[in-house]
Amino acid sequence: MQNWPSQRWGNAIAFCPATGKTYLFGGQSPNYDLLNDLWEWDGSSWSQVLGDVRPTRRAGPAMAYDPSRKSLIVFGG
């Protein structure tokens, strides 16, 4: 497994103060495949976040931190 996100465009990215990390979600590959992978950046390296529950594949979403839920919210796309 590679240790960084694949090349893409139309992805969402947001900082999460609860974890102190920046997160990258989804987008579209150079081959126009829609993506729904989630990655976190800790300031020095990328790690893929694995889980069974995630938003559907999409390009052009937005993502923001919701302090009342202490969660990242993905919308649109």
Biopython code that builds the backbone (N, CA, C, O; Angstrom):
import numpy as np
from Bio.PDB.StructureBuilder import StructureBuilder

atoms = [
    (1, "MET", "N", (0.845, -1.168, 0.000)),
    (1, "MET", "CA", (0.000, 0.000, 0.000)),
    (1, "MET", "C", (0.895, 1.238, 0.000)),
    (1, "MET", "O", (1.887, 1.306, 0.727)),
    (2, "GLN", "N", (0.525, 2.211, -0.830)),
    (2, "GLN", "CA", (1.337, 3.434, -0.866)),
    (2, "GLN", "C", (1.027, 4.299, 0.343)),
    (2, "GLN", "O", (-0.057, 4.207, 0.919)),
    (3, "ASN", "N", (1.964, 5.126, 0.720)),
    (3, "ASN", "CA", (1.853, 5.909, 1.945)),
    (3, "ASN", "C", (1.431, 7.354, 1.717)),
    (3, "ASN", "O", (1.758, 8.225, 2.524)),
    (4, "TRP", "N", (0.713, 7.620, 0.637)),
    (4, "TRP", "CA", (0.203, 8.954, 0.356)),
    (4, "TRP", "C", (-0.986, 8.820, -0.593)),
    (4, "TRP", "O", (-1.130, 7.796, -1.260)),
    (5, "PRO", "N", (-1.835, 9.841, -0.660)),
    (5, "PRO", "CA", (-2.994, 9.764, -1.557)),
    (5, "PRO", "C", (-2.560, 9.734, -3.021)),
    (5, "PRO", "O", (-1.542, 10.316, -3.393)),
    (6, "SER", "N", (-3.341, 9.053, -3.832)),
    (6, "SER", "CA", (-3.076, 9.021, -5.271)),
    (6, "SER", "C", (-3.385, 10.387, -5.883)),
    (6, "SER", "O", (-4.052, 11.222, -5.272)),
    (7, "GLN", "N", (-2.893, 10.591, -7.087)),
    (7, "GLN", "CA", (-3.150, 11.835, -7.806)),
    (7, "GLN", "C", (-4.653, 11.991, -8.005)),
    (7, "GLN", "O", (-5.340, 11.023, -8.329)),
    (8, "ARG", "N", (-5.173, 13.218, -7.812)),
    (8, "ARG", "CA", (-6.611, 13.455, -7.912)),
    (8, "ARG", "C", (-6.898, 14.936, -8.048)),
    (8, "ARG", "O", (-6.013, 15.775, -7.882)),
    (9, "TRP", "N", (-8.129, 15.240, -8.348)),
    (9, "TRP", "CA", (-8.621, 16.617, -8.362)),
    (9, "TRP", "C", (-10.066, 16.584, -7.874)),
    (9, "TRP", "O", (-10.692, 15.524, -7.855)),
    (10, "GLY", "N", (-10.594, 17.733, -7.483)),
    (10, "GLY", "CA", (-11.976, 17.811, -7.022)),
    (10, "GLY", "C", (-12.199, 17.153, -5.672)),
    (10, "GLY", "O", (-13.314, 16.728, -5.369)),
    (11, "ASN", "N", (-11.154, 17.064, -4.854)),
    (11, "ASN", "CA", (-11.261, 16.454, -3.528)),
    (11, "ASN", "C", (-11.609, 17.509, -2.484)),
    (11, "ASN", "O", (-11.609, 18.704, -2.778)),
    (12, "ALA", "N", (-11.900, 17.072, -1.285)),
    (12, "ALA", "CA", (-12.150, 17.974, -0.155)),
    (12, "ALA", "C", (-11.001, 17.822, 0.836)),
    (12, "ALA", "O", (-10.405, 16.752, 0.961)),
    (13, "ILE", "N", (-10.702, 18.916, 1.537)),
    (13, "ILE", "CA", (-9.647, 18.878, 2.544)),
    (13, "ILE", "C", (-10.042, 19.805, 3.690)),
    (13, "ILE", "O", (-10.562, 20.898, 3.463)),
    (14, "ALA", "N", (-9.793, 19.364, 4.914)),
    (14, "ALA", "CA", (-10.148, 20.181, 6.085)),
    (14, "ALA", "C", (-9.265, 19.797, 7.258)),
    (14, "ALA", "O", (-8.801, 18.662, 7.366)),
    (15, "PHE", "N", (-9.044, 20.768, 8.135)),
    (15, "PHE", "CA", (-8.293, 20.550, 9.374)),
    (15, "PHE", "C", (-9.267, 20.207, 10.494)),
    (15, "PHE", "O", (-10.345, 20.793, 10.591)),
    (16, "CYS", "N", (-8.880, 19.252, 11.340)),
    (16, "CYS", "CA", (-9.703, 18.828, 12.472)),
    (16, "CYS", "C", (-8.969, 19.158, 13.772)),
    (16, "CYS", "O", (-8.010, 18.471, 14.123)),
    (17, "PRO", "N", (-9.400, 20.195, 14.491)),
    (17, "PRO", "CA", (-8.725, 20.552, 15.740)),
    (17, "PRO", "C", (-8.794, 19.452, 16.796)),
    (17, "PRO", "O", (-7.920, 19.373, 17.659)),
    (18, "ALA", "N", (-9.813, 18.610, 16.738)),
    (18, "ALA", "CA", (-9.947, 17.536, 17.733)),
    (18, "ALA", "C", (-8.799, 16.536, 17.647)),
    (18, "ALA", "O", (-8.397, 15.965, 18.661)),
    (19, "THR", "N", (-8.262, 16.318, 16.430)),
    (19, "THR", "CA", (-7.155, 15.377, 16.255)),
    (19, "THR", "C", (-5.833, 16.077, 15.957)),
    (19, "THR", "O", (-4.764, 15.481, 16.095)),
    (20, "GLY", "N", (-5.910, 17.351, 15.546)),
    (20, "GLY", "CA", (-4.712, 18.082, 15.151)),
    (20, "GLY", "C", (-4.193, 17.657, 13.796)),
    (20, "GLY", "O", (-3.031, 17.903, 13.474)),
    (21, "LYS", "N", (-5.043, 17.014, 12.987)),
    (21, "LYS", "CA", (-4.633, 16.520, 11.674)),
    (21, "LYS", "C", (-5.484, 17.145, 10.573)),
    (21, "LYS", "O", (-6.591, 17.628, 10.812)),
    (22, "THR", "N", (-4.935, 17.119, 9.362)),
    (22, "THR", "CA", (-5.650, 17.567, 8.176)),
    (22, "THR", "C", (-6.117, 16.341, 7.414)),
    (22, "THR", "O", (-5.374, 15.370, 7.269)),
    (23, "TYR", "N", (-7.354, 16.387, 6.926)),
    (23, "TYR", "CA", (-7.961, 15.243, 6.251)),
    (23, "TYR", "C", (-8.278, 15.566, 4.802)),
    (23, "TYR", "O", (-8.698, 16.677, 4.480)),
    (24, "LEU", "N", (-8.075, 14.590, 3.936)),
    (24, "LEU", "CA", (-8.363, 14.688, 2.511)),
    (24, "LEU", "C", (-9.355, 13.586, 2.170)),
    (24, "LEU", "O", (-9.160, 12.430, 2.547)),
    (25, "PHE", "N", (-10.426, 13.946, 1.453)),
    (25, "PHE", "CA", (-11.448, 12.974, 1.098)),
    (25, "PHE", "C", (-11.793, 13.046, -0.384)),
    (25, "PHE", "O", (-11.921, 14.128, -0.957)),
    (26, "GLY", "N", (-11.943, 11.856, -1.001)),
    (26, "GLY", "CA", (-12.543, 11.706, -2.323)),
    (26, "GLY", "C", (-11.859, 12.445, -3.446)),
    (26, "GLY", "O", (-10.651, 12.683, -3.427)),
    (27, "GLY", "N", (-12.677, 12.803, -4.435)),
    (27, "GLY", "CA", (-12.195, 13.469, -5.630)),
    (27, "GLY", "C", (-12.317, 12.557, -6.832)),
    (27, "GLY", "O", (-13.072, 11.585, -6.833)),
    (28, "GLN", "N", (-11.558, 12.895, -7.846)),
    (28, "GLN", "CA", (-11.602, 12.148, -9.098)),
    (28, "GLN", "C", (-10.186, 11.890, -9.569)),
    (28, "GLN", "O", (-9.336, 12.780, -9.532)),
    (29, "SER", "N", (-9.935, 10.659, -10.014)),
    (29, "SER", "CA", (-8.602, 10.272, -10.484)),
    (29, "SER", "C", (-8.365, 10.829, -11.890)),
    (29, "SER", "O", (-9.306, 11.301, -12.528)),
    (30, "PRO", "N", (-7.124, 10.781, -12.384)),
    (30, "PRO", "CA", (-6.850, 11.218, -13.761)),
    (30, "PRO", "C", (-7.643, 10.409, -14.795)),
    (30, "PRO", "O", (-7.852, 10.875, -15.915)),
    (31, "ASN", "N", (-8.084, 9.201, -14.424)),
    (31, "ASN", "CA", (-8.894, 8.374, -15.323)),
    (31, "ASN", "C", (-10.391, 8.616, -15.139)),
    (31, "ASN", "O", (-11.210, 7.874, -15.682)),
    (32, "TYR", "N", (-10.751, 9.648, -14.379)),
    (32, "TYR", "CA", (-12.134, 10.048, -14.105)),
    (32, "TYR", "C", (-12.894, 9.075, -13.217)),
    (32, "TYR", "O", (-14.125, 9.083, -13.206)),
    (33, "ASP", "N", (-12.176, 8.237, -12.472)),
    (33, "ASP", "CA", (-12.825, 7.373, -11.487)),
    (33, "ASP", "C", (-13.131, 8.212, -10.255)),
    (33, "ASP", "O", (-12.278, 8.972, -9.796)),
    (34, "LEU", "N", (-14.335, 8.082, -9.719)),
    (34, "LEU", "CA", (-14.688, 8.775, -8.485)),
    (34, "LEU", "C", (-14.084, 8.030, -7.304)),
    (34, "LEU", "O", (-14.021, 6.800, -7.301)),
    (35, "LEU", "N", (-13.644, 8.777, -6.308)),
    (35, "LEU", "CA", (-12.957, 8.200, -5.149)),
    (35, "LEU", "C", (-13.732, 8.491, -3.871)),
    (35, "LEU", "O", (-14.463, 9.478, -3.790)),
    (36, "ASN", "N", (-13.569, 7.624, -2.870)),
    (36, "ASN", "CA", (-14.136, 7.894, -1.541)),
    (36, "ASN", "C", (-13.168, 7.503, -0.431)),
    (36, "ASN", "O", (-13.578, 7.173, 0.682)),
    (37, "ASP", "N", (-11.877, 7.547, -0.753)),
    (37, "ASP", "CA", (-10.886, 7.232, 0.269)),
    (37, "ASP", "C", (-10.639, 8.445, 1.153)),
    (37, "ASP", "O", (-10.836, 9.588, 0.740)),
    (38, "LEU", "N", (-10.205, 8.175, 2.374)),
    (38, "LEU", "CA", (-9.945, 9.219, 3.362)),
    (38, "LEU", "C", (-8.507, 9.084, 3.834)),
    (38, "LEU", "O", (-8.057, 7.987, 4.165)),
    (39, "TRP", "N", (-7.776, 10.218, 3.865)),
    (39, "TRP", "CA", (-6.387, 10.254, 4.281)),
    (39, "TRP", "C", (-6.210, 11.309, 5.348)),
    (39, "TRP", "O", (-6.933, 12.305, 5.373)),
    (40, "GLU", "N", (-5.245, 11.093, 6.236)),
    (40, "GLU", "CA", (-4.932, 12.104, 7.243)),
    (40, "GLU", "C", (-3.458, 12.475, 7.156)),
    (40, "GLU", "O", (-2.599, 11.631, 6.901)),
    (41, "TRP", "N", (-3.189, 13.749, 7.373)),
    (41, "TRP", "CA", (-1.837, 14.309, 7.354)),
    (41, "TRP", "C", (-1.535, 14.811, 8.751)),
    (41, "TRP", "O", (-2.261, 15.656, 9.275)),
    (42, "ASP", "N", (-0.473, 14.303, 9.361)),
    (42, "ASP", "CA", (-0.138, 14.693, 10.733)),
    (42, "ASP", "C", (0.922, 15.787, 10.798)),
    (42, "ASP", "O", (1.418, 16.113, 11.877)),
    (43, "GLY", "N", (1.262, 16.345, 9.662)),
    (43, "GLY", "CA", (2.293, 17.382, 9.596)),
    (43, "GLY", "C", (3.589, 16.868, 9.021)),
    (43, "GLY", "O", (4.444, 17.653, 8.611)),
    (44, "SER", "N", (3.749, 15.543, 8.986)),
    (44, "SER", "CA", (4.966, 14.985, 8.396)),
    (44, "SER", "C", (4.706, 13.773, 7.510)),
    (44, "SER", "O", (5.535, 13.454, 6.659)),
    (45, "SER", "N", (3.581, 13.091, 7.687)),
    (45, "SER", "CA", (3.310, 11.926, 6.835)),
    (45, "SER", "C", (1.802, 11.698, 6.662)),
    (45, "SER", "O", (0.988, 12.127, 7.480)),
    (46, "TRP", "N", (1.467, 11.013, 5.577)),
    (46, "TRP", "CA", (0.090, 10.637, 5.269)),
    (46, "TRP", "C", (-0.197, 9.231, 5.780)),
    (46, "TRP", "O", (0.688, 8.376, 5.791)),
    (47, "SER", "N", (-1.444, 8.994, 6.206)),
    (47, "SER", "CA", (-1.925, 7.653, 6.560)),
    (47, "SER", "C", (-3.339, 7.518, 6.032)),
    (47, "SER", "O", (-4.148, 8.436, 6.172)),
    (48, "GLN", "N", (-3.643, 6.382, 5.428)),
    (48, "GLN", "CA", (-5.014, 6.159, 4.981)),
    (48, "GLN", "C", (-5.865, 5.760, 6.178)),
    (48, "GLN", "O", (-5.457, 4.944, 7.004)),
    (49, "VAL", "N", (-7.049, 6.346, 6.257)),
    (49, "VAL", "CA", (-7.992, 6.039, 7.330)),
    (49, "VAL", "C", (-8.951, 4.987, 6.775)),
    (49, "VAL", "O", (-9.685, 5.244, 5.821)),
    (50, "LEU", "N", (-8.935, 3.815, 7.379)),
    (50, "LEU", "CA", (-9.774, 2.720, 6.901)),
    (50, "LEU", "C", (-10.987, 2.559, 7.805)),
    (50, "LEU", "O", (-10.906, 2.783, 9.013)),
    (51, "GLY", "N", (-12.095, 2.175, 7.221)),
    (51, "GLY", "CA", (-13.320, 1.963, 7.984)),
    (51, "GLY", "C", (-14.417, 1.464, 7.069)),
    (51, "GLY", "O", (-14.336, 1.602, 5.849)),
    (52, "ASP", "N", (-15.435, 0.890, 7.662)),
    (52, "ASP", "CA", (-16.537, 0.344, 6.875)),
    (52, "ASP", "C", (-17.558, 1.393, 6.466)),
    (52, "ASP", "O", (-18.268, 1.209, 5.478)),
    (53, "VAL", "N", (-17.643, 2.485, 7.204)),
    (53, "VAL", "CA", (-18.643, 3.511, 6.923)),
    (53, "VAL", "C", (-17.934, 4.743, 6.389)),
    (53, "VAL", "O", (-17.036, 5.283, 7.034)),
    (54, "ARG", "N", (-18.345, 5.183, 5.206)),
    (54, "ARG", "CA", (-17.778, 6.380, 4.602)),
    (54, "ARG", "C", (-18.759, 6.935, 3.584)),
    (54, "ARG", "O", (-19.624, 6.202, 3.105)),
    (55, "PRO", "N", (-18.646, 8.214, 3.243)),
    (55, "PRO", "CA", (-19.521, 8.780, 2.216)),
    (55, "PRO", "C", (-19.318, 8.081, 0.871)),
    (55, "PRO", "O", (-18.296, 7.434, 0.642)),
    (56, "THR", "N", (-20.298, 8.221, -0.004)),
    (56, "THR", "CA", (-20.197, 7.630, -1.336)),
    (56, "THR", "C", (-19.117, 8.340, -2.151)),
    (56, "THR", "O", (-18.683, 9.443, -1.818)),
    (57, "ARG", "N", (-18.701, 7.682, -3.217)),
    (57, "ARG", "CA", (-17.680, 8.241, -4.115)),
    (57, "ARG", "C", (-18.214, 9.529, -4.729)),
    (57, "ARG", "O", (-19.372, 9.605, -5.141)),
    (58, "ARG", "N", (-17.343, 10.547, -4.784)),
    (58, "ARG", "CA", (-17.789, 11.825, -5.354)),
    (58, "ARG", "C", (-16.609, 12.738, -5.659)),
    (58, "ARG", "O", (-15.527, 12.610, -5.086)),
    (59, "ALA", "N", (-16.854, 13.656, -6.572)),
    (59, "ALA", "CA", (-15.901, 14.719, -6.884)),
    (59, "ALA", "C", (-16.573, 16.048, -6.578)),
    (59, "ALA", "O", (-17.777, 16.204, -6.781)),
    (60, "GLY", "N", (-15.815, 16.978, -6.104)),
    (60, "GLY", "CA", (-16.309, 18.310, -5.818)),
    (60, "GLY", "C", (-17.048, 18.483, -4.509)),
    (60, "GLY", "O", (-17.848, 19.411, -4.387)),
    (61, "PRO", "N", (-16.811, 17.615, -3.508)),
    (61, "PRO", "CA", (-17.486, 17.838, -2.235)),
    (61, "PRO", "C", (-16.790, 18.949, -1.442)),
    (61, "PRO", "O", (-15.712, 19.423, -1.803)),
    (62, "ALA", "N", (-17.432, 19.333, -0.376)),
    (62, "ALA", "CA", (-16.819, 20.244, 0.586)),
    (62, "ALA", "C", (-16.727, 19.499, 1.913)),
    (62, "ALA", "O", (-17.483, 18.557, 2.152)),
    (63, "MET", "N", (-15.817, 19.912, 2.763)),
    (63, "MET", "CA", (-15.657, 19.276, 4.060)),
    (63, "MET", "C", (-15.302, 20.355, 5.065)),
    (63, "MET", "O", (-14.505, 21.248, 4.778)),
    (64, "ALA", "N", (-15.898, 20.266, 6.246)),
    (64, "ALA", "CA", (-15.636, 21.254, 7.290)),
    (64, "ALA", "C", (-15.717, 20.587, 8.652)),
    (64, "ALA", "O", (-16.361, 19.551, 8.822)),
    (65, "TYR", "N", (-15.046, 21.207, 9.620)),
    (65, "TYR", "CA", (-15.093, 20.721, 10.996)),
    (65, "TYR", "C", (-16.305, 21.327, 11.693)),
    (65, "TYR", "O", (-16.525, 22.537, 11.624)),
    (66, "ASP", "N", (-17.092, 20.484, 12.365)),
    (66, "ASP", "CA", (-18.250, 20.927, 13.141)),
    (66, "ASP", "C", (-17.874, 20.831, 14.617)),
    (66, "ASP", "O", (-17.791, 19.727, 15.155)),
    (67, "PRO", "N", (-17.643, 21.969, 15.285)),
    (67, "PRO", "CA", (-17.194, 21.925, 16.682)),
    (67, "PRO", "C", (-18.246, 21.382, 17.641)),
    (67, "PRO", "O", (-17.889, 20.843, 18.688)),
    (68, "SER", "N", (-19.523, 21.506, 17.320)),
    (68, "SER", "CA", (-20.544, 20.979, 18.226)),
    (68, "SER", "C", (-20.571, 19.444, 18.205)),
    (68, "SER", "O", (-20.877, 18.815, 19.217)),
    (69, "ARG", "N", (-20.254, 18.851, 17.065)),
    (69, "ARG", "CA", (-20.196, 17.385, 16.949)),
    (69, "ARG", "C", (-18.781, 16.844, 17.101)),
    (69, "ARG", "O", (-18.578, 15.637, 17.229)),
    (70, "LYS", "N", (-17.797, 17.755, 17.084)),
    (70, "LYS", "CA", (-16.378, 17.379, 17.108)),
    (70, "LYS", "C", (-16.087, 16.365, 16.010)),
    (70, "LYS", "O", (-15.438, 15.343, 16.234)),
    (71, "SER", "N", (-16.593, 16.682, 14.799)),
    (71, "SER", "CA", (-16.477, 15.786, 13.657)),
    (71, "SER", "C", (-16.273, 16.568, 12.378)),
    (71, "SER", "O", (-16.607, 17.750, 12.290)),
    (72, "LEU", "N", (-15.716, 15.886, 11.384)),
    (72, "LEU", "CA", (-15.666, 16.441, 10.037)),
    (72, "LEU", "C", (-16.972, 16.084, 9.332)),
    (72, "LEU", "O", (-17.474, 14.968, 9.463)),
    (73, "ILE", "N", (-17.510, 17.033, 8.592)),
    (73, "ILE", "CA", (-18.749, 16.827, 7.844)),
    (73, "ILE", "C", (-18.423, 16.981, 6.364)),
    (73, "ILE", "O", (-17.807, 17.968, 5.962)),
    (74, "VAL", "N", (-18.833, 16.009, 5.553)),
    (74, "VAL", "CA", (-18.669, 16.055, 4.101)),
    (74, "VAL", "C", (-20.046, 16.326, 3.512)),
    (74, "VAL", "O", (-21.035, 15.703, 3.897)),
    (75, "PHE", "N", (-20.095, 17.280, 2.557)),
    (75, "PHE", "CA", (-21.378, 17.560, 1.910)),
    (75, "PHE", "C", (-21.150, 17.939, 0.466)),
    (75, "PHE", "O", (-20.072, 18.397, 0.089)),
    (76, "GLY", "N", (-22.184, 17.740, -0.341)),
    (76, "GLY", "CA", (-22.122, 18.083, -1.767)),
    (76, "GLY", "C", (-21.299, 17.095, -2.562)),
    (76, "GLY", "O", (-20.956, 16.006, -2.102)),
    (77, "GLY", "N", (-20.995, 17.524, -3.781)),
    (77, "GLY", "CA", (-20.202, 16.688, -4.672)),
    (77, "GLY", "C", (-21.036, 15.894, -5.624)),
    (77, "GLY", "O", (-20.499, 15.142, -6.437)),
]
sb = StructureBuilder()
sb.init_structure("model")
sb.init_model(0)
sb.init_chain("A")
sb.init_seg("    ")
for serial, (resi, resn, name, xyz) in enumerate(atoms, 1):
    if name == "N":
        sb.init_residue(resn, " ", resi, " ")
    sb.init_atom(name, np.array(xyz, "f"), 0.0, 1.0, " ", f" {name:<3s}", serial, name[0])
structure = sb.get_structure()
